[in-house]
Amino acid sequence: MVSTAIPVRTRAVRRPMSLRTRRAIAAWGFALPFMALFVAFMAGPVAASLAISFTDLRGTDLRDPLSVNLVGFDNYVRLFGDEVFHQALTNTAVFVAGSVPLTIGAALAVALALSRGITRLRTFFRVGYYLPVVTSIVAVAVVWRFLLQPETGLVNSALRGIGIDGPHWLDQPGTAMGSLIVMTAWRGMGFVMVVFLAGLQAIPRTMYEAADIDGATRWQQFRYVTLPLLRPTMLFAVVITTIGQLQYLEEPFVMTRGGPLNSTLSVSMNVYNQFGFGNYGYASAMAYLLFVVILALTAVWFRLLRSR
């Protein structure tokens, strides 16, 4: 007997997406607009500038791209014989060597004072120290330029009040770089101070109580408790400050124009000038050499200040 049973179709049951999958889709949905903008306006130009650094592209070649030639590492080799670039690199090294320790030291001192020493008007002082950070660099540089004017500036006027003739701060190679270092450290101190305050508040109070019981002085507590436990915060502050100072541009551009006699010319300002001259390939090579220097110094700081 032949069976006449009709097969029944079974509908496939769709399994609901897990919570983890839904969260991942939502996260990528929020991230995609930023990633698209990043690729279009950041990653793309960065990759293009790397390719340009191996060419002889100039401003006059933009109308005729076919005239651009690949020159390999010629632009990078040319940097080693460029005296202006050597001067800019030396100036940048001096600026970083002076401004980074001054910024970190001043920010740590202020953070310690606001964390323990100063109790009244603490919020007022925190806002006051942080205010220069949110102020435009150009505005700060213009104000400091007026303060350091040789005849009418507030600094020299105060010095004349106590019988001292102040120098031409921004017109002499010996004082121009120092003026930029002090101004940059004053402006950047507020951000680093906030970072240190967060690190200090994360240190358990029981550590200091145990040190008090053991008879440790304030200096011993700072050396053997605060500094070791502040190493991750110190690493972040030093790395961020170093990267920022290696790229300093607005300060000399507004205050000294890189002078006098190129004594305050930075690598970033030299890159800016070369782009202005139309030397796009050479300027790109200079920028990427600075990028390599930043990577190397960052690796050194991670090696020295990593948690043990």
C-alpha positions, -999 to +999 in steps of 0.1 A: +000+000+000+014+033-011+016+061+016-002+093+006+010+114+035+018+150+025+051+163+040+046+192+063+069+223+058+087+234+089+094+271+093+129+279+103+131+294+137+152+326+138+173+327+169+173+361+186+206+380+185+225+378+217+230+409+239+266+410+230+259+410+193+234+438+196+258+458+216+285+453+190+262+464+162+252+495+181+288+503+189+299+500+153+269+521+142+280+549+165+317+545+155+313+544+117+306+581+112+338+590+131+358+563+113+346+576+080+356+611+088+389+599+103+398+579+071+388+608+048+404+636+067+432+620+087+443+586+076+440+594+040+461+626+041+487+610+064+492+581+039+493+606+010+519+627+027+541+596+033+539+589-004+546+625-013+578+624+009+593+601-017+586+625-046+599+658-058+564+673-057+564+711-056+536+737-057+542+743-094+535+706-102+499+706-090+487+715-124+507+688-141+508+657-118+526+637-145+557+658-140+562+646-105+591+621-101+599+594-076+631+603-058+632+576-032+650+586+000+666+617-016+645+641+005+655+623+037+692+623+027+689+660+019+678+667+055+712+657+069+729+684+049+704+711+056+719+736+081+685+753+087+669+719+096+698+711+119+693+745+137+655+738+139+662+703+153+686+717+179+662+744+189+634+718+193+656+696+215+666+726+237+629+736+240+618+701+249+647+697+274+637+729+291+599+730+289+591+694+298+608+692+332+596+727+340+560+719+331+560+685+350+578+699+380+556+730+384+524+709+377+534+683+403+542+710+429+508+728+424+490+694+424+506+685+458+497+719+472+461+717+460+458+681+472+470+686+507+483+720+515+457+745+503+423+740+519+406+773+514+396+785+479+408+752+465+383+752+436+392+788+427+429+779+424+422+748+404+401+768+379+427+796+378+456+773+370+436+754+344+422+785+327+453+791+304+448+756+289+414+764+275+426+798+262+438+800+226+475+796+222+476+825+198+459+847+224+483+836+251+513+842+229+500+877+220+496+886+256+530+874+265+545+893+236+531+925+251+543+916+286+578+911+273+581+943+253+614+960+261+600+995+268+563+992+276+561+956+288+549+948+323+580+926+330+606+953+322+585+979+339+585+959+371+622+954+368+628+991+364+608+997+396+636+978+415+664+994+396+671+967+370+671+973+332+654+944+316+667+929+284+650+927+250+635+894+258+623+883+223+650+901+203+681+883+217+690+847+210+700+841+247+666+851+261+641+844+233+642+806+238+640+809+276+610+832+272+592+807+250+600+779+275+586+798+305+555+808+286+548+773+273+553+757+307+530+783+323+503+775+298+506+737+298+509+734+336+472+734+342+464+703+322+492+683+337+481+695+372+447+680+367+463+647+356+484+646+387+455+655+410+436+625+396+467+603+403+472+617+438+435+611+447+439+574+436+466+567+461+451+551+492+453+572+524+462+540+543+497+541+526+504+575+542+490+564+575+513+534+575+542+557+567+533+581+595+533+551+619+567+541+607+580+577+614+585+587+578+590+624+571+571+643+544+600+640+520+603+603+527+566+598+521+568+618+488+599+598+477+589+563+487+551+564+486+539+592+463+564+589+435+563+551+431+525+550+431+524+580+407+545+563+380+516+555+356+503+590+359+538+604+355+543+583+324+511+596+308+519+633+317+555+631+304+546+614+272+517+638+264+538+668+273+568+657+253+547+650+222+531+684+224+563+703+230+581+685+201+554+700+178+555+735+191+547+760+164+523+787+174+545+802+202+575+810+180+553+819+150+534+846+170+561+858+193+594+856+175+588+845+139+615+819+145+641+846+152+663+862+161+687+845+137+666+813+136+673+808+174+637+798+181+629+781+148+613+748+155+610+717+132+572+722+129+577+758+119+603+748+094+579+722+080+553+750+078+577+773+060+587+746+035+551+740+026+547+777+021+577+777-002+559+749-022+585+722-013+558+696-006+579+665-009+608+679+012+584+692+039+566+658+041+600+641+046+608+666+074+574+659+091+579+622+090+614+625+105+599+644+133+573+616+137+601+591+140+617+612+167+584+614+186+581+576+184+616+571+197+612+594+226+579+579+235+595+544+236+623+558+258+597+572+283+578+540+284+610+522+291+620+545+319+587+552+336+568+520+332+554+504+363+576+479+381 
